[in-house]
Amino acid sequence: MDFLINKQNIEEFKYRIIKKFPQLTESDLQHKDGKEEKMLKKIAQKLSMTNNQIRSVISDF
């Protein structure tokens, strides 16, 4: 089941992703409604992962 990032669960998402990747910071996880793609690209880039890889990690949430 895919974990969807939205206004209701962004804090849970931040908690889970920082727990898994402590090198991420709050500024890496800046979220604006409708800009989830941009945030995911930034996360993937910082972690040296592809967008598909980061989506796979998130889907495990």
PDBQT receptor file of N, H, CA, C and O in Angstrom, charges set to zero:
ATOM      1  N   MET A   1       0.850  -1.179   0.000  1.00  0.00    +0.000 N 
ATOM      2  CA  MET A   1       0.000   0.000   0.000  1.00  0.00    +0.000 C 
ATOM      3  C   MET A   1       0.893   1.239   0.000  1.00  0.00    +0.000 C 
ATOM      4  O   MET A   1       1.827   1.329   0.797  1.00  0.00    +0.000 OA
ATOM      5  N   ASP A   2       0.622   2.158  -0.858  1.00  0.00    +0.000 N 
ATOM      6  H   ASP A   2      -0.136   2.085  -1.506  1.00  0.00    +0.000 HD
ATOM      7  CA  ASP A   2       1.428   3.365  -0.958  1.00  0.00    +0.000 C 
ATOM      8  C   ASP A   2       1.086   4.336   0.159  1.00  0.00    +0.000 C 
ATOM      9  O   ASP A   2      -0.078   4.520   0.517  1.00  0.00    +0.000 OA
ATOM     10  N   PHE A   3       2.115   4.943   0.692  1.00  0.00    +0.000 N 
ATOM     11  H   PHE A   3       3.060   4.794   0.401  1.00  0.00    +0.000 HD
ATOM     12  CA  PHE A   3       1.952   5.981   1.702  1.00  0.00    +0.000 C 
ATOM     13  C   PHE A   3       1.813   7.298   0.960  1.00  0.00    +0.000 C 
ATOM     14  O   PHE A   3       2.753   7.732   0.295  1.00  0.00    +0.000 OA
ATOM     15  N   LEU A   4       0.673   7.933   1.061  1.00  0.00    +0.000 N 
ATOM     16  H   LEU A   4      -0.091   7.581   1.601  1.00  0.00    +0.000 HD
ATOM     17  CA  LEU A   4       0.448   9.202   0.385  1.00  0.00    +0.000 C 
ATOM     18  C   LEU A   4       0.778  10.343   1.332  1.00  0.00    +0.000 C 
ATOM     19  O   LEU A   4       0.371  10.352   2.494  1.00  0.00    +0.000 OA
ATOM     20  N   ILE A   5       1.519  11.298   0.810  1.00  0.00    +0.000 N 
ATOM     21  H   ILE A   5       1.849  11.292  -0.134  1.00  0.00    +0.000 HD
ATOM     22  CA  ILE A   5       1.883  12.463   1.610  1.00  0.00    +0.000 C 
ATOM     23  C   ILE A   5       0.828  13.532   1.387  1.00  0.00    +0.000 C 
ATOM     24  O   ILE A   5       0.599  13.973   0.261  1.00  0.00    +0.000 OA
ATOM     25  N   ASN A   6       0.193  13.942   2.472  1.00  0.00    +0.000 N 
ATOM     26  H   ASN A   6       0.379  13.584   3.386  1.00  0.00    +0.000 HD
ATOM     27  CA  ASN A   6      -0.799  15.007   2.368  1.00  0.00    +0.000 C 
ATOM     28  C   ASN A   6      -0.795  15.829   3.653  1.00  0.00    +0.000 C 
ATOM     29  O   ASN A   6      -0.045  15.553   4.590  1.00  0.00    +0.000 OA
ATOM     30  N   LYS A   7      -1.623  16.810   3.669  1.00  0.00    +0.000 N 
ATOM     31  H   LYS A   7      -2.232  17.034   2.908  1.00  0.00    +0.000 HD
ATOM     32  CA  LYS A   7      -1.686  17.748   4.798  1.00  0.00    +0.000 C 
ATOM     33  C   LYS A   7      -1.940  17.031   6.128  1.00  0.00    +0.000 C 
ATOM     34  O   LYS A   7      -1.419  17.439   7.167  1.00  0.00    +0.000 OA
ATOM     35  N   GLN A   8      -2.733  15.974   6.090  1.00  0.00    +0.000 N 
ATOM     36  H   GLN A   8      -3.156  15.643   5.247  1.00  0.00    +0.000 HD
ATOM     37  CA  GLN A   8      -3.104  15.284   7.314  1.00  0.00    +0.000 C 
ATOM     38  C   GLN A   8      -1.977  14.423   7.885  1.00  0.00    +0.000 C 
ATOM     39  O   GLN A   8      -1.918  14.219   9.098  1.00  0.00    +0.000 OA
ATOM     40  N   ASN A   9      -1.085  13.919   7.038  1.00  0.00    +0.000 N 
ATOM     41  H   ASN A   9      -1.132  14.085   6.054  1.00  0.00    +0.000 HD
ATOM     42  CA  ASN A   9      -0.075  13.003   7.561  1.00  0.00    +0.000 C 
ATOM     43  C   ASN A   9       1.366  13.461   7.351  1.00  0.00    +0.000 C 
ATOM     44  O   ASN A   9       2.287  12.657   7.493  1.00  0.00    +0.000 OA
ATOM     45  N   ILE A  10       1.580  14.716   7.021  1.00  0.00    +0.000 N 
ATOM     46  H   ILE A  10       0.832  15.369   6.906  1.00  0.00    +0.000 HD
ATOM     47  CA  ILE A  10       2.936  15.197   6.757  1.00  0.00    +0.000 C 
ATOM     48  C   ILE A  10       3.832  15.055   7.985  1.00  0.00    +0.000 C 
ATOM     49  O   ILE A  10       5.008  14.721   7.839  1.00  0.00    +0.000 OA
ATOM     50  N   GLU A  11       3.323  15.293   9.171  1.00  0.00    +0.000 N 
ATOM     51  H   GLU A  11       2.368  15.564   9.290  1.00  0.00    +0.000 HD
ATOM     52  CA  GLU A  11       4.150  15.169  10.376  1.00  0.00    +0.000 C 
ATOM     53  C   GLU A  11       4.562  13.716  10.609  1.00  0.00    +0.000 C 
ATOM     54  O   GLU A  11       5.697  13.443  10.998  1.00  0.00    +0.000 OA
ATOM     55  N   GLU A  12       3.643  12.794  10.372  1.00  0.00    +0.000 N 
ATOM     56  H   GLU A  12       2.720  13.016  10.056  1.00  0.00    +0.000 HD
ATOM     57  CA  GLU A  12       3.972  11.371  10.495  1.00  0.00    +0.000 C 
ATOM     58  C   GLU A  12       5.036  10.989   9.460  1.00  0.00    +0.000 C 
ATOM     59  O   GLU A  12       5.977  10.260   9.772  1.00  0.00    +0.000 OA
ATOM     60  N   PHE A  13       4.881  11.483   8.237  1.00  0.00    +0.000 N 
ATOM     61  H   PHE A  13       4.116  12.075   7.983  1.00  0.00    +0.000 HD
ATOM     62  CA  PHE A  13       5.863  11.225   7.187  1.00  0.00    +0.000 C 
ATOM     63  C   PHE A  13       7.240  11.738   7.609  1.00  0.00    +0.000 C 
ATOM     64  O   PHE A  13       8.232  11.018   7.494  1.00  0.00    +0.000 OA
ATOM     65  N   LYS A  14       7.303  12.969   8.095  1.00  0.00    +0.000 N 
ATOM     66  H   LYS A  14       6.498  13.553   8.189  1.00  0.00    +0.000 HD
ATOM     67  CA  LYS A  14       8.581  13.556   8.517  1.00  0.00    +0.000 C 
ATOM     68  C   LYS A  14       9.225  12.707   9.615  1.00  0.00    +0.000 C 
ATOM     69  O   LYS A  14      10.422  12.424   9.569  1.00  0.00    +0.000 OA
ATOM     70  N   TYR A  15       8.430  12.310  10.588  1.00  0.00    +0.000 N 
ATOM     71  H   TYR A  15       7.458  12.540  10.626  1.00  0.00    +0.000 HD
ATOM     72  CA  TYR A  15       8.949  11.489  11.682  1.00  0.00    +0.000 C 
ATOM     73  C   TYR A  15       9.545  10.188  11.150  1.00  0.00    +0.000 C 
ATOM     74  O   TYR A  15      10.657   9.814  11.524  1.00  0.00    +0.000 OA
ATOM     75  N   ARG A  16       8.815   9.505  10.286  1.00  0.00    +0.000 N 
ATOM     76  H   ARG A  16       7.912   9.809   9.983  1.00  0.00    +0.000 HD
ATOM     77  CA  ARG A  16       9.271   8.214   9.762  1.00  0.00    +0.000 C 
ATOM     78  C   ARG A  16      10.512   8.345   8.889  1.00  0.00    +0.000 C 
ATOM     79  O   ARG A  16      11.438   7.541   9.004  1.00  0.00    +0.000 OA
ATOM     80  N   ILE A  17      10.539   9.343   8.024  1.00  0.00    +0.000 N 
ATOM     81  H   ILE A  17       9.788   9.996   7.931  1.00  0.00    +0.000 HD
ATOM     82  CA  ILE A  17      11.674   9.458   7.099  1.00  0.00    +0.000 C 
ATOM     83  C   ILE A  17      12.933   9.916   7.834  1.00  0.00    +0.000 C 
ATOM     84  O   ILE A  17      14.034   9.479   7.500  1.00  0.00    +0.000 OA
ATOM     85  N   ILE A  18      12.784  10.794   8.836  1.00  0.00    +0.000 N 
ATOM     86  H   ILE A  18      11.889  11.149   9.108  1.00  0.00    +0.000 HD
ATOM     87  CA  ILE A  18      13.958  11.214   9.608  1.00  0.00    +0.000 C 
ATOM     88  C   ILE A  18      14.461  10.059  10.475  1.00  0.00    +0.000 C 
ATOM     89  O   ILE A  18      15.666   9.922  10.688  1.00  0.00    +0.000 OA
ATOM     90  N   LYS A  19      13.558   9.242  10.966  1.00  0.00    +0.000 N 
ATOM     91  H   LYS A  19      12.580   9.353  10.793  1.00  0.00    +0.000 HD
ATOM     92  CA  LYS A  19      13.968   8.079  11.748  1.00  0.00    +0.000 C 
ATOM     93  C   LYS A  19      14.779   7.119  10.875  1.00  0.00    +0.000 C 
ATOM     94  O   LYS A  19      15.771   6.550  11.332  1.00  0.00    +0.000 OA
ATOM     95  N   LYS A  20      14.364   6.942   9.638  1.00  0.00    +0.000 N 
ATOM     96  H   LYS A  20      13.558   7.404   9.267  1.00  0.00    +0.000 HD
ATOM     97  CA  LYS A  20      15.057   6.034   8.720  1.00  0.00    +0.000 C 
ATOM     98  C   LYS A  20      16.334   6.663   8.168  1.00  0.00    +0.000 C 
ATOM     99  O   LYS A  20      17.329   5.967   7.967  1.00  0.00    +0.000 OA
ATOM    100  N   PHE A  21      16.313   7.973   7.921  1.00  0.00    +0.000 N 
ATOM    101  H   PHE A  21      15.505   8.538   8.084  1.00  0.00    +0.000 HD
ATOM    102  CA  PHE A  21      17.458   8.684   7.343  1.00  0.00    +0.000 C 
ATOM    103  C   PHE A  21      17.771   9.909   8.211  1.00  0.00    +0.000 C 
ATOM    104  O   PHE A  21      17.336  11.015   7.892  1.00  0.00    +0.000 OA
ATOM    105  N   PRO A  22      18.514   9.725   9.295  1.00  0.00    +0.000 N 
ATOM    106  CA  PRO A  22      18.773  10.830  10.226  1.00  0.00    +0.000 C 
ATOM    107  C   PRO A  22      19.535  12.003   9.620  1.00  0.00    +0.000 C 
ATOM    108  O   PRO A  22      19.551  13.088  10.201  1.00  0.00    +0.000 OA
ATOM    109  N   GLN A  23      20.157  11.809   8.478  1.00  0.00    +0.000 N 
ATOM    110  H   GLN A  23      20.143  10.927   8.006  1.00  0.00    +0.000 HD
ATOM    111  CA  GLN A  23      20.886  12.911   7.842  1.00  0.00    +0.000 C 
ATOM    112  C   GLN A  23      19.950  13.950   7.230  1.00  0.00    +0.000 C 
ATOM    113  O   GLN A  23      20.395  15.037   6.859  1.00  0.00    +0.000 OA
ATOM    114  N   LEU A  24      18.669  13.634   7.121  1.00  0.00    +0.000 N 
ATOM    115  H   LEU A  24      18.307  12.752   7.423  1.00  0.00    +0.000 HD
ATOM    116  CA  LEU A  24      17.700  14.608   6.619  1.00  0.00    +0.000 C 
ATOM    117  C   LEU A  24      17.399  15.637   7.706  1.00  0.00    +0.000 C 
ATOM    118  O   LEU A  24      17.425  15.331   8.898  1.00  0.00    +0.000 OA
ATOM    119  N   THR A  25      17.119  16.842   7.274  1.00  0.00    +0.000 N 
ATOM    120  H   THR A  25      17.098  17.090   6.306  1.00  0.00    +0.000 HD
ATOM    121  CA  THR A  25      16.796  17.922   8.206  1.00  0.00    +0.000 C 
ATOM    122  C   THR A  25      15.379  18.421   7.938  1.00  0.00    +0.000 C 
ATOM    123  O   THR A  25      14.761  18.067   6.934  1.00  0.00    +0.000 OA
ATOM    124  N   GLU A  26      14.884  19.237   8.839  1.00  0.00    +0.000 N 
ATOM    125  H   GLU A  26      15.387  19.525   9.655  1.00  0.00    +0.000 HD
ATOM    126  CA  GLU A  26      13.559  19.840   8.652  1.00  0.00    +0.000 C 
ATOM    127  C   GLU A  26      13.508  20.649   7.358  1.00  0.00    +0.000 C 
ATOM    128  O   GLU A  26      12.488  20.656   6.669  1.00  0.00    +0.000 OA
ATOM    129  N   SER A  27      14.598  21.327   7.027  1.00  0.00    +0.000 N 
ATOM    130  H   SER A  27      15.427  21.321   7.586  1.00  0.00    +0.000 HD
ATOM    131  CA  SER A  27      14.585  22.131   5.795  1.00  0.00    +0.000 C 
ATOM    132  C   SER A  27      14.502  21.250   4.552  1.00  0.00    +0.000 C 
ATOM    133  O   SER A  27      13.980  21.684   3.525  1.00  0.00    +0.000 OA
ATOM    134  N   ASP A  28      15.009  20.018   4.629  1.00  0.00    +0.000 N 
ATOM    135  H   ASP A  28      15.433  19.666   5.463  1.00  0.00    +0.000 HD
ATOM    136  CA  ASP A  28      14.872  19.085   3.504  1.00  0.00    +0.000 C 
ATOM    137  C   ASP A  28      13.420  18.669   3.321  1.00  0.00    +0.000 C 
ATOM    138  O   ASP A  28      13.011  18.254   2.237  1.00  0.00    +0.000 OA
ATOM    139  N   LEU A  29      12.657  18.785   4.382  1.00  0.00    +0.000 N 
ATOM    140  H   LEU A  29      12.989  19.122   5.263  1.00  0.00    +0.000 HD
ATOM    141  CA  LEU A  29      11.282  18.285   4.375  1.00  0.00    +0.000 C 
ATOM    142  C   LEU A  29      10.243  19.398   4.345  1.00  0.00    +0.000 C 
ATOM    143  O   LEU A  29       9.098  19.192   4.748  1.00  0.00    +0.000 OA
ATOM    144  N   GLN A  30      10.631  20.560   3.875  1.00  0.00    +0.000 N 
ATOM    145  H   GLN A  30      11.561  20.727   3.547  1.00  0.00    +0.000 HD
ATOM    146  CA  GLN A  30       9.672  21.655   3.720  1.00  0.00    +0.000 C 
ATOM    147  C   GLN A  30       8.562  21.196   2.777  1.00  0.00    +0.000 C 
ATOM    148  O   GLN A  30       8.834  20.694   1.686  1.00  0.00    +0.000 OA
ATOM    149  N   HIS A  31       7.343  21.367   3.193  1.00  0.00    +0.000 N 
ATOM    150  H   HIS A  31       7.123  21.776   4.078  1.00  0.00    +0.000 HD
ATOM    151  CA  HIS A  31       6.200  20.865   2.422  1.00  0.00    +0.000 C 
ATOM    152  C   HIS A  31       5.195  21.970   2.160  1.00  0.00    +0.000 C 
ATOM    153  O   HIS A  31       4.816  22.716   3.062  1.00  0.00    +0.000 OA
ATOM    154  N   LYS A  32       4.780  22.057   0.933  1.00  0.00    +0.000 N 
ATOM    155  H   LYS A  32       5.088  21.451   0.200  1.00  0.00    +0.000 HD
ATOM    156  CA  LYS A  32       3.667  22.923   0.556  1.00  0.00    +0.000 C 
ATOM    157  C   LYS A  32       2.679  22.054  -0.198  1.00  0.00    +0.000 C 
ATOM    158  O   LYS A  32       3.066  21.204  -1.000  1.00  0.00    +0.000 OA
ATOM    159  N   ASP A  33       1.401  22.273   0.066  1.00  0.00    +0.000 N 
ATOM    160  H   ASP A  33       1.086  22.963   0.718  1.00  0.00    +0.000 HD
ATOM    161  CA  ASP A  33       0.377  21.486  -0.624  1.00  0.00    +0.000 C 
ATOM    162  C   ASP A  33       0.594  21.536  -2.122  1.00  0.00    +0.000 C 
ATOM    163  O   ASP A  33       0.806  22.602  -2.700  1.00  0.00    +0.000 OA
ATOM    164  N   GLY A  34       0.537  20.371  -2.742  1.00  0.00    +0.000 N 
ATOM    165  H   GLY A  34       0.364  19.505  -2.273  1.00  0.00    +0.000 HD
ATOM    166  CA  GLY A  34       0.697  20.275  -4.184  1.00  0.00    +0.000 C 
ATOM    167  C   GLY A  34       2.145  20.242  -4.637  1.00  0.00    +0.000 C 
ATOM    168  O   GLY A  34       2.408  20.137  -5.835  1.00  0.00    +0.000 OA
ATOM    169  N   LYS A  35       3.090  20.330  -3.714  1.00  0.00    +0.000 N 
ATOM    170  H   LYS A  35       2.877  20.416  -2.741  1.00  0.00    +0.000 HD
ATOM    171  CA  LYS A  35       4.519  20.355  -4.062  1.00  0.00    +0.000 C 
ATOM    172  C   LYS A  35       5.253  19.114  -3.533  1.00  0.00    +0.000 C 
ATOM    173  O   LYS A  35       6.459  19.158  -3.294  1.00  0.00    +0.000 OA
ATOM    174  N   GLU A  36       4.527  18.025  -3.355  1.00  0.00    +0.000 N 
ATOM    175  H   GLU A  36       3.547  17.990  -3.550  1.00  0.00    +0.000 HD
ATOM    176  CA  GLU A  36       5.130  16.808  -2.824  1.00  0.00    +0.000 C 
ATOM    177  C   GLU A  36       6.242  16.292  -3.736  1.00  0.00    +0.000 C 
ATOM    178  O   GLU A  36       7.271  15.817  -3.256  1.00  0.00    +0.000 OA
ATOM    179  N   GLU A  37       6.034  16.387  -5.049  1.00  0.00    +0.000 N 
ATOM    180  H   GLU A  37       5.198  16.773  -5.439  1.00  0.00    +0.000 HD
ATOM    181  CA  GLU A  37       7.043  15.922  -6.012  1.00  0.00    +0.000 C 
ATOM    182  C   GLU A  37       8.364  16.638  -5.806  1.00  0.00    +0.000 C 
ATOM    183  O   GLU A  37       9.424  16.011  -5.808  1.00  0.00    +0.000 OA
ATOM    184  N   LYS A  38       8.305  17.935  -5.630  1.00  0.00    +0.000 N 
ATOM    185  H   LYS A  38       7.444  18.444  -5.628  1.00  0.00    +0.000 HD
ATOM    186  CA  LYS A  38       9.512  18.736  -5.432  1.00  0.00    +0.000 C 
ATOM    187  C   LYS A  38      10.238  18.296  -4.163  1.00  0.00    +0.000 C 
ATOM    188  O   LYS A  38      11.462  18.161  -4.159  1.00  0.00    +0.000 OA
ATOM    189  N   MET A  39       9.489  18.073  -3.095  1.00  0.00    +0.000 N 
ATOM    190  H   MET A  39       8.495  18.182  -3.099  1.00  0.00    +0.000 HD
ATOM    191  CA  MET A  39      10.080  17.630  -1.840  1.00  0.00    +0.000 C 
ATOM    192  C   MET A  39      10.719  16.254  -2.012  1.00  0.00    +0.000 C 
ATOM    193  O   MET A  39      11.830  16.028  -1.530  1.00  0.00    +0.000 OA
ATOM    194  N   LEU A  40      10.040  15.335  -2.688  1.00  0.00    +0.000 N 
ATOM    195  H   LEU A  40       9.138  15.518  -3.080  1.00  0.00    +0.000 HD
ATOM    196  CA  LEU A  40      10.586  13.994  -2.884  1.00  0.00    +0.000 C 
ATOM    197  C   LEU A  40      11.859  14.025  -3.719  1.00  0.00    +0.000 C 
ATOM    198  O   LEU A  40      12.796  13.274  -3.450  1.00  0.00    +0.000 OA
ATOM    199  N   LYS A  41      11.898  14.883  -4.724  1.00  0.00    +0.000 N 
ATOM    200  H   LYS A  41      11.137  15.493  -4.942  1.00  0.00    +0.000 HD
ATOM    201  CA  LYS A  41      13.110  15.011  -5.540  1.00  0.00    +0.000 C 
ATOM    202  C   LYS A  41      14.269  15.518  -4.700  1.00  0.00    +0.000 C 
ATOM    203  O   LYS A  41      15.397  15.048  -4.845  1.00  0.00    +0.000 OA
ATOM    204  N   LYS A  42      13.999  16.469  -3.830  1.00  0.00    +0.000 N 
ATOM    205  H   LYS A  42      13.082  16.851  -3.713  1.00  0.00    +0.000 HD
ATOM    206  CA  LYS A  42      15.034  17.022  -2.954  1.00  0.00    +0.000 C 
ATOM    207  C   LYS A  42      15.558  15.940  -2.004  1.00  0.00    +0.000 C 
ATOM    208  O   LYS A  42      16.765  15.827  -1.790  1.00  0.00    +0.000 OA
ATOM    209  N   ILE A  43      14.653  15.158  -1.444  1.00  0.00    +0.000 N 
ATOM    210  H   ILE A  43      13.673  15.250  -1.619  1.00  0.00    +0.000 HD
ATOM    211  CA  ILE A  43      15.040  14.071  -0.543  1.00  0.00    +0.000 C 
ATOM    212  C   ILE A  43      15.873  13.037  -1.295  1.00  0.00    +0.000 C 
ATOM    213  O   ILE A  43      16.929  12.620  -0.818  1.00  0.00    +0.000 OA
ATOM    214  N   ALA A  44      15.404  12.628  -2.459  1.00  0.00    +0.000 N 
ATOM    215  H   ALA A  44      14.546  12.967  -2.846  1.00  0.00    +0.000 HD
ATOM    216  CA  ALA A  44      16.122  11.630  -3.258  1.00  0.00    +0.000 C 
ATOM    217  C   ALA A  44      17.523  12.116  -3.598  1.00  0.00    +0.000 C 
ATOM    218  O   ALA A  44      18.489  11.356  -3.519  1.00  0.00    +0.000 OA
ATOM    219  N   GLN A  45      17.628  13.370  -3.972  1.00  0.00    +0.000 N 
ATOM    220  H   GLN A  45      16.844  13.987  -4.037  1.00  0.00    +0.000 HD
ATOM    221  CA  GLN A  45      18.926  13.935  -4.324  1.00  0.00    +0.000 C 
ATOM    222  C   GLN A  45      19.870  13.919  -3.118  1.00  0.00    +0.000 C 
ATOM    223  O   GLN A  45      21.031  13.528  -3.246  1.00  0.00    +0.000 OA
ATOM    224  N   LYS A  46      19.388  14.334  -1.970  1.00  0.00    +0.000 N 
ATOM    225  H   LYS A  46      18.446  14.652  -1.866  1.00  0.00    +0.000 HD
ATOM    226  CA  LYS A  46      20.231  14.376  -0.771  1.00  0.00    +0.000 C 
ATOM    227  C   LYS A  46      20.688  12.981  -0.371  1.00  0.00    +0.000 C 
ATOM    228  O   LYS A  46      21.797  12.810   0.136  1.00  0.00    +0.000 OA
ATOM    229  N   LEU A  47      19.838  11.981  -0.598  1.00  0.00    +0.000 N 
ATOM    230  H   LEU A  47      18.938  12.119  -1.011  1.00  0.00    +0.000 HD
ATOM    231  CA  LEU A  47      20.167  10.609  -0.212  1.00  0.00    +0.000 C 
ATOM    232  C   LEU A  47      20.861   9.835  -1.334  1.00  0.00    +0.000 C 
ATOM    233  O   LEU A  47      21.150   8.648  -1.185  1.00  0.00    +0.000 OA
ATOM    234  N   SER A  48      21.125  10.504  -2.448  1.00  0.00    +0.000 N 
ATOM    235  H   SER A  48      20.890  11.469  -2.569  1.00  0.00    +0.000 HD
ATOM    236  CA  SER A  48      21.742   9.861  -3.626  1.00  0.00    +0.000 C 
ATOM    237  C   SER A  48      20.921   8.660  -4.089  1.00  0.00    +0.000 C 
ATOM    238  O   SER A  48      21.456   7.589  -4.376  1.00  0.00    +0.000 OA
ATOM    239  N   MET A  49      19.623   8.869  -4.154  1.00  0.00    +0.000 N 
ATOM    240  H   MET A  49      19.189   9.740  -3.921  1.00  0.00    +0.000 HD
ATOM    241  CA  MET A  49      18.695   7.835  -4.592  1.00  0.00    +0.000 C 
ATOM    242  C   MET A  49      17.928   8.356  -5.801  1.00  0.00    +0.000 C 
ATOM    243  O   MET A  49      17.886   9.559  -6.059  1.00  0.00    +0.000 OA
ATOM    244  N   THR A  50      17.325   7.433  -6.531  1.00  0.00    +0.000 N 
ATOM    245  H   THR A  50      17.359   6.456  -6.321  1.00  0.00    +0.000 HD
ATOM    246  CA  THR A  50      16.446   7.845  -7.618  1.00  0.00    +0.000 C 
ATOM    247  C   THR A  50      15.064   8.123  -7.035  1.00  0.00    +0.000 C 
ATOM    248  O   THR A  50      14.771   7.752  -5.898  1.00  0.00    +0.000 OA
ATOM    249  N   ASN A  51      14.229   8.774  -7.821  1.00  0.00    +0.000 N 
ATOM    250  H   ASN A  51      14.468   9.075  -8.745  1.00  0.00    +0.000 HD
ATOM    251  CA  ASN A  51      12.855   9.023  -7.368  1.00  0.00    +0.000 C 
ATOM    252  C   ASN A  51      12.127   7.709  -7.115  1.00  0.00    +0.000 C 
ATOM    253  O   ASN A  51      11.352   7.601  -6.164  1.00  0.00    +0.000 OA
ATOM    254  N   ASN A  52      12.370   6.712  -7.959  1.00  0.00    +0.000 N 
ATOM    255  H   ASN A  52      12.999   6.799  -8.732  1.00  0.00    +0.000 HD
ATOM    256  CA  ASN A  52      11.723   5.411  -7.763  1.00  0.00    +0.000 C 
ATOM    257  C   ASN A  52      12.186   4.746  -6.473  1.00  0.00    +0.000 C 
ATOM    258  O   ASN A  52      11.390   4.119  -5.774  1.00  0.00    +0.000 OA
ATOM    259  N   GLN A  53      13.463   4.879  -6.157  1.00  0.00    +0.000 N 
ATOM    260  H   GLN A  53      14.110   5.387  -6.725  1.00  0.00    +0.000 HD
ATOM    261  CA  GLN A  53      13.974   4.288  -4.923  1.00  0.00    +0.000 C 
ATOM    262  C   GLN A  53      13.343   4.947  -3.698  1.00  0.00    +0.000 C 
ATOM    263  O   GLN A  53      12.946   4.260  -2.756  1.00  0.00    +0.000 OA
ATOM    264  N   ILE A  54      13.252   6.262  -3.710  1.00  0.00    +0.000 N 
ATOM    265  H   ILE A  54      13.574   6.820  -4.475  1.00  0.00    +0.000 HD
ATOM    266  CA  ILE A  54      12.668   6.943  -2.548  1.00  0.00    +0.000 C 
ATOM    267  C   ILE A  54      11.178   6.617  -2.433  1.00  0.00    +0.000 C 
ATOM    268  O   ILE A  54      10.658   6.489  -1.325  1.00  0.00    +0.000 OA
ATOM    269  N   ARG A  55      10.498   6.482  -3.554  1.00  0.00    +0.000 N 
ATOM    270  H   ARG A  55      10.920   6.586  -4.454  1.00  0.00    +0.000 HD
ATOM    271  CA  ARG A  55       9.078   6.088  -3.524  1.00  0.00    +0.000 C 
ATOM    272  C   ARG A  55       8.919   4.680  -2.946  1.00  0.00    +0.000 C 
ATOM    273  O   ARG A  55       7.966   4.404  -2.218  1.00  0.00    +0.000 OA
ATOM    274  N   SER A  56       9.848   3.807  -3.274  1.00  0.00    +0.000 N 
ATOM    275  H   SER A  56      10.622   4.032  -3.866  1.00  0.00    +0.000 HD
ATOM    276  CA  SER A  56       9.809   2.450  -2.738  1.00  0.00    +0.000 C 
ATOM    277  C   SER A  56       9.971   2.468  -1.219  1.00  0.00    +0.000 C 
ATOM    278  O   SER A  56       9.268   1.750  -0.508  1.00  0.00    +0.000 OA
ATOM    279  N   VAL A  57      10.884   3.278  -0.732  1.00  0.00    +0.000 N 
ATOM    280  H   VAL A  57      11.455   3.861  -1.310  1.00  0.00    +0.000 HD
ATOM    281  CA  VAL A  57      11.088   3.419   0.714  1.00  0.00    +0.000 C 
ATOM    282  C   VAL A  57       9.810   3.938   1.364  1.00  0.00    +0.000 C 
ATOM    283  O   VAL A  57       9.366   3.411   2.384  1.00  0.00    +0.000 OA
ATOM    284  N   ILE A  58       9.229   4.961   0.774  1.00  0.00    +0.000 N 
ATOM    285  H   ILE A  58       9.590   5.389  -0.054  1.00  0.00    +0.000 HD
ATOM    286  CA  ILE A  58       8.022   5.572   1.333  1.00  0.00    +0.000 C 
ATOM    287  C   ILE A  58       6.846   4.597   1.311  1.00  0.00    +0.000 C 
ATOM    288  O   ILE A  58       6.020   4.594   2.224  1.00  0.00    +0.000 OA
ATOM    289  N   SER A  59       6.775   3.776   0.273  1.00  0.00    +0.000 N 
ATOM    290  H   SER A  59       7.446   3.779  -0.469  1.00  0.00    +0.000 HD
ATOM    291  CA  SER A  59       5.654   2.832   0.193  1.00  0.00    +0.000 C 
ATOM    292  C   SER A  59       5.717   1.795   1.313  1.00  0.00    +0.000 C 
ATOM    293  O   SER A  59       4.703   1.188   1.656  1.00  0.00    +0.000 OA
ATOM    294  N   ASP A  60       6.908   1.591   1.885  1.00  0.00    +0.000 N 
ATOM    295  H   ASP A  60       7.732   2.084   1.607  1.00  0.00    +0.000 HD
ATOM    296  CA  ASP A  60       7.045   0.665   3.012  1.00  0.00    +0.000 C 
ATOM    297  C   ASP A  60       6.537   1.259   4.320  1.00  0.00    +0.000 C 
ATOM    298  O   ASP A  60       6.389   0.542   5.309  1.00  0.00    +0.000 OA
ATOM    299  N   PHE A  61       6.267   2.564   4.335  1.00  0.00    +0.000 N 
ATOM    300  H   PHE A  61       6.387   3.147   3.532  1.00  0.00    +0.000 HD
ATOM    301  CA  PHE A  61       5.741   3.212   5.529  1.00  0.00    +0.000 C 
ATOM    302  C   PHE A  61       4.329   2.730   5.738  1.00  0.00    +0.000 C 
ATOM    303  O   PHE A  61       3.671   3.142   6.693  1.00  0.00    +0.000 OA
TER     304      PHE A  61
